[in-house]
Amino acid sequence: MSTSLSEPERFPELFVNTNIDRRQCRRVVPLKVIVLGMPRTGTQSIRVALKRLGFEDTYHMDCLFENPPDIDLWHQAFMAKFRGQGKLFEKEDWDQLLGHCQAVCDLPTSAFIPELLACYPDAKVILTPRDTDSWYVSCQRTIHTAATSPSIRVRSLFLFQSVLSRPPTSTQPINLSTPSNSQANNPLSQILAALDTHFLSRFVPLLGLMFASLFPCPPSLWALPEGREIWIDHYNRAHAETRRLVPPEQRLEYSPEQGWGPLCEFLGVEKPAEDVKFPLVNDSGSFHIKMGVVKRHAVGRIVRRWLPILVLIGAVGAAWRWGRI
């Protein structure tokens, strides 16, 4: 993607600001496409491509930026499936959360392969395989770097430890308030994650829960051989599960590098004009620029929300001090 584009053009999902309670929603369009692929397998490129082909909307991790209240529902879904806490999602729940979408891809939806296939048996299924070694390296350059960055790791690392220390059937709630050593050593990061109540204070705990559920080792081990084994094992098991549940004639194994042809033929839609290039987005460089925008927006929200309060407190304090002189 051209770097001459503005940030809203490069990352439009970061400049959408809705506050929709999906529990009040119902399915309004049929779910036609289920893309079952891990992060860093071209899912964001496929999302953009599906939109250009007329599939509105396509649910992706980016939707959590667009409508942060979705994070609360995904937290419930993960806690029910992976921790045995709460009610497992049924079709009514998925229709509420995903009912505005004609397609889904990437996490968090790809963590619920059998559930979505059972609820939407008529949807066409796309699997996005990638060489496991290059996939793992890409994840380490992006997801691992973000998870261990100073502004995120304090809560995500502690949450990983909290999740992994409990058996899946544990009924004890995950406590996010007790500081770990890394939290105590990085108070500025604590403040950033805690004060951005609109997004980061929701998003970071979900990331911790999500990745601890799928890749059960803390980020400090991700780059080590045992971490690599766990990541690739999950990747292989998820793809094997999809191939077991969906016959070859009902699925497409596809990479964005293949372009429009195989995708359009499988979906039964017209191929775009020759001069319309297939969108290849979210390479490692773009990912890190995007994370910088996310953090900057978090700081902006914190300043807008808390600065007037701090100014008021300062004014009251100054007046009290002046009165004592």
C-alpha positions in Angstrom: 0.0 0.0 0.0 1.3 3.4 -0.9 2.8 5.4 1.9 1.6 8.6 0.3 -1.9 7.8 1.6 -3.1 9.6 4.7 -3.7 7.7 7.9 -7.5 7.6 7.5 -6.9 6.2 4.0 -4.4 3.6 5.1 -6.2 2.6 8.3 -9.9 3.6 7.9 -10.9 1.2 10.7 -9.0 3.4 13.2 -11.1 6.4 12.3 -14.5 4.8 12.6 -16.1 5.5 16.0 -19.4 3.7 16.8 -20.8 2.6 20.1 -23.3 -0.1 19.1 -24.6 -2.6 21.6 -24.8 -5.8 19.5 -27.0 -7.5 22.1 -29.8 -5.3 20.7 -29.1 -6.3 17.2 -30.3 -9.2 14.9 -29.1 -10.7 11.7 -30.0 -8.3 8.8 -27.9 -9.9 6.0 -27.1 -13.6 5.4 -23.6 -14.8 6.3 -22.2 -16.0 3.0 -18.5 -16.5 3.5 -16.4 -17.8 6.4 -12.7 -17.3 6.1 -10.9 -19.6 8.5 -7.4 -18.4 8.7 -4.9 -17.4 11.4 -3.7 -13.8 11.8 -0.8 -13.0 9.4 -2.2 -15.1 6.6 -3.6 -12.3 4.4 -6.9 -12.0 6.2 -7.0 -8.2 6.1 -6.2 -8.2 2.4 -9.1 -10.6 2.0 -11.4 -8.4 4.0 -10.7 -5.4 1.8 -11.1 -7.6 -1.3 -14.5 -9.0 -0.1 -15.7 -5.5 0.5 -14.8 -4.5 -3.1 -16.7 -7.5 -4.3 -19.8 -6.3 -2.5 -19.7 -8.4 0.7 -20.8 -5.9 3.4 -19.5 -6.1 6.0 -16.7 -8.5 6.6 -15.9 -9.1 10.3 -12.2 -8.9 11.2 -10.1 -8.1 14.3 -10.3 -4.5 13.0 -14.0 -4.4 13.8 -13.0 -4.1 17.5 -11.3 -0.8 16.7 -14.5 0.3 14.8 -17.0 -0.6 17.6 -15.3 -1.2 21.0 -18.4 -2.6 22.7 -17.9 -5.7 20.6 -14.9 -6.5 22.8 -17.2 -7.2 25.8 -19.2 -9.8 23.9 -16.0 -11.5 22.5 -14.7 -11.7 26.1 -17.9 -13.5 27.1 -17.5 -15.9 24.1 -13.9 -16.7 25.0 -14.6 -17.2 28.7 -17.5 -19.5 27.9 -15.6 -21.7 25.4 -12.1 -21.8 26.8 -12.6 -21.2 30.6 -16.0 -22.8 31.1 -17.5 -19.6 32.5 -20.8 -18.4 31.2 -23.1 -19.6 28.5 -21.7 -20.9 25.3 -22.7 -18.8 22.3 -25.5 -20.2 20.1 -26.8 -19.0 16.8 -28.9 -16.2 18.3 -25.7 -14.8 20.0 -23.7 -15.0 16.8 -26.5 -13.4 14.9 -26.4 -10.5 17.3 -22.7 -10.0 17.2 -22.2 -10.8 13.5 -25.6 -10.1 12.0 -24.5 -7.1 10.1 -21.8 -9.0 8.2 -21.9 -11.2 5.1 -18.5 -12.6 5.8 -16.1 -13.2 8.7 -12.3 -13.6 8.8 -9.3 -13.5 11.1 -9.4 -13.6 14.9 -11.5 -13.5 16.9 -14.0 -15.4 14.7 -11.4 -18.1 13.6 -11.2 -19.3 17.2 -14.8 -20.6 16.8 -14.4 -22.8 13.8 -16.9 -25.6 14.6 -19.4 -23.2 16.2 -19.6 -21.0 13.1 -19.7 -23.9 10.6 -22.6 -25.5 12.6 -24.6 -22.2 12.7 -24.0 -21.3 9.1 -23.8 -24.5 7.1 -24.6 -22.8 3.8 -21.7 -20.3 4.0 -18.8 -20.8 1.6 -15.5 -21.6 3.5 -12.1 -20.2 2.6 -8.9 -21.5 4.3 -5.8 -19.3 4.1 -2.8 -21.6 4.5 0.7 -20.2 4.6 4.2 -21.8 5.1 4.3 -22.3 8.8 7.9 -21.0 9.2 7.2 -17.7 7.4 3.9 -17.4 9.3 5.6 -17.9 12.7 8.3 -15.3 11.8 5.6 -12.8 10.7 3.7 -13.3 13.9 6.9 -12.7 15.9 7.7 -9.5 14.0 4.2 -8.1 14.6 2.0 -9.7 17.2 4.8 -10.5 19.6 6.4 -7.1 19.3 3.0 -5.4 20.0 2.2 -7.7 22.9 5.5 -7.0 24.6 5.6 -3.3 23.9 5.8 -1.1 27.0 2.3 0.4 26.5 0.6 -3.0 26.3 2.6 -5.7 28.0 1.9 -4.7 31.6 -1.7 -5.9 31.5 -1.4 -8.6 28.7 1.5 -10.3 30.4 -0.3 -10.4 33.7 -3.4 -11.7 32.1 -1.5 -14.5 30.3 -0.2 -15.6 33.7 -3.6 -15.3 35.3 -5.3 -17.4 32.5 -2.6 -20.0 32.4 -2.5 -20.6 36.1 -6.1 -21.7 36.2 -7.6 -25.0 34.8 -10.2 -24.5 32.1 -13.0 -25.4 34.5 -11.9 -22.9 37.1 -14.8 -20.7 38.4 -12.4 -18.1 39.9 -12.6 -14.8 38.0 -9.5 -13.5 36.4 -8.2 -10.6 38.5 -6.8 -7.7 36.5 -6.2 -5.4 39.4 -3.3 -7.2 41.2 -0.1 -5.8 39.8 2.7 -8.1 38.6 6.4 -7.2 38.8 6.3 -5.8 35.2 3.3 -3.6 36.1 5.1 -2.3 39.2 8.1 -1.4 37.1 6.2 0.4 34.4 3.7 2.7 36.0 3.3 4.9 32.9 2.1 1.9 30.9 -0.3 1.0 33.7 -1.8 4.5 33.4 -2.1 4.3 29.7 -3.9 1.0 29.7 -6.1 1.8 32.7 -7.2 5.3 31.8 -8.2 4.6 28.2 -11.5 3.1 29.3 -13.0 3.4 25.8 -10.6 1.0 24.1 -7.3 -0.2 25.6 -8.7 -1.2 29.0 -11.1 -3.5 27.1 -8.9 -4.6 24.2 -5.7 -5.5 26.1 -7.4 -8.0 28.5 -9.2 -9.6 25.5 -5.9 -10.0 23.7 -4.4 -11.7 26.7 -7.4 -14.0 27.1 -7.5 -14.8 23.4 -3.9 -15.6 22.8 -3.5 -17.4 26.1 -6.5 -19.6 25.1 -5.1 -20.4 21.7 -1.3 -20.3 22.3 -0.9 -21.3 26.0 2.4 -19.8 26.8 3.3 -16.3 27.9 4.7 -13.8 25.4 8.1 -14.0 27.0 8.4 -17.6 25.6 6.9 -17.0 22.2 10.3 -16.5 20.6 11.8 -19.6 22.2 11.7 -23.1 20.7 8.9 -24.2 23.1 6.8 -21.1 22.2 7.4 -21.7 18.5 6.2 -25.3 18.9 3.0 -24.2 20.6 2.2 -21.6 18.0 2.8 -23.9 15.0 0.9 -26.8 16.7 -2.2 -24.6 17.1 -1.8 -23.4 13.5 -1.7 -27.0 12.2 -4.6 -28.2 14.4 -6.8 -25.3 13.3 -6.2 -26.0 9.7 -6.7 -29.8 10.2 -10.0 -29.1 12.0 -11.3 -27.0 9.1 -10.2 -29.7 6.5 -11.9 -32.4 8.6 -15.2 -30.4 8.9 -15.4 -29.0 5.4 -15.1 -31.3 2.3 -12.6 -30.2 -0.4 -15.4 -29.4 -2.8 -17.0 -27.0 -0.4 -13.9 -25.0 0.5 -11.2 -22.9 -1.2 -7.6 -22.9 0.0 -6.4 -19.5 -1.0 -3.7 -17.0 -0.7 -4.1 -13.3 -1.6 -1.1 -13.6 -3.9 -3.3 -15.7 -6.2 -5.3 -12.5 -7.0 -8.9 -12.1 -8.0 -9.4 -15.2 -10.2 -9.7 -18.1 -7.8 -11.6 -16.0 -5.2 -14.2 -14.7 -7.6 -14.7 -18.1 -9.3 -15.3 -19.8 -5.9 -17.7 -17.1 -4.7 -19.5 -16.9 -8.0 -19.0 -13.2 -8.5 -17.7 -11.1 -11.4 -14.0 -10.4 -11.5 -13.1 -6.7 -11.2 -11.7 -4.9 -14.2 -8.1 -5.7 -15.2 -6.8 -2.4 -13.9 -8.2 -3.1 -10.4 -5.3 -4.6 -8.4 -5.9 -7.1 -5.7 -5.4 -5.3 -2.3 -2.3 -6.5 -0.5 -2.3 -4.7 2.8 -1.0 -5.0 6.4 2.6 -6.0 5.8 4.9 -6.0 8.9 5.9 -2.3 8.3 2.2 -1.2 8.1 1.3 -3.2 11.2 3.8 -1.2 13.3 2.7 2.1 11.9 -0.9 1.2 12.7 0.0 0.3 16.3 1.6 3.7 16.6 -1.7 5.3 15.5 -3.6 3.1 18.0 -1.4 4.3 20.9 -1.6 7.9 19.8 -5.4 7.8 19.7 -5.4 6.2 23.1 -3.3 9.1 24.5 -5.7 11.6 22.8 -8.8 10.0 24.3 -7.1 10.0 27.8 -6.2 13.7 27.5 -9.7 14.7 26.3 -11.4 12.7 29.1 -9.1 13.4 32.0 -7.5 16.7 31.4 -10.6 18.8 32.3 -10.9 16.9 35.6 -7.2 17.3 36.4 -7.5 21.1 35.6 -10.5 21.3 37.9 -8.6 19.4 40.7 -5.7 21.7 40.2 -7.8 24.8 40.4 -9.5 23.6 43.5 -6.2 22.8 45.0 -4.8 26.2 44.1 -7.8 27.9 45.6 -7.5 26.0 48.8 -3.8 26.8 49.0 -4.5 30.5 48.2 -7.1 30.6 51.0 -4.6 29.3 53.5 -2.0 32.0 52.7 
